Amino acid sequence: MKALKDRIIKDGRCFPGGILKVDNFINHQMDPILMKSMAVEFVRRFAGTKINKILTVEASGIAPAIMVGYLLELPVVFAKKRRPSTMENMLQTEVFSFTKNQTYTICVSKDYLQPGDSVLFIDDFLANGNAGKGIIDLVNQAGATLAGMGFLIEKEFQSGGAMLRQMGIHIESLAIIESLDNCIIRLKGVEPDGEGNNSNDVK
Ligand code: 5GP
């Protein structure tokens, strides 16, 4: 998606260890206009897919998920990263966090993820696919169906995209990062110039 790729080139920052910081428009300060455009693109890409609920994980998935839910007029459920003391009747699973290098529990109430639900999972990043695997586990525990997964940014050099596609899941990523080697952001479909910078001719 051109607008997102342009913004990553303009404002994305690369950190050692293969981390892309997009704090300026997704993960801290948020750009609602871009967020809406990205949601419109997800709606287009998942047109024709039966969906009755949007699922995400707190916190950074909530903004794109709610935009998609708003456009489709569907409820949005976020898996919580800490079990609330008041929450009974819940499904839970373990997820390893690549950026925080620790395992945490995510949970969803059985009231909000039910047999018969056909859910679209939306998140900011796809890296090794650990959050995705956790979501598949929760959806299976609930007896629901996973209709697809939409990510704002996929880091293709990590294994999550290949793994989830091999499982037959419909994955859509709005910008695909081929490499962050030497802290140069290489985007799929964008030619780098001689300096290693991406050209402005973003498709
Ligand atoms: P995965 O579960 O696919 O291994 O990693 C995805 C999750 O880790 C995302 O929800 C995101 O919060 C975080 N993440 C992974 N890679 C990056 C990255 O390069 N930058 C940022 N900001 N978050 C990332």
Boltz pocket constraint, residues with backbone or C-beta under 6 A from the ligand:
constraints:
  - pocket:
      binder: B
      contacts: [[A, 18], [A, 19], [A, 20], [A, 21], [A, 22], [A, 27], [A, 60], [A, 96], [A, 97], [A, 98], [A, 99], [A, 123], [A, 124], [A, 125], [A, 126], [A, 127], [A, 128], [A, 129], [A, 130], [A, 131], [A, 132], [A, 155], [A, 160]]
      max_distance: 6.0
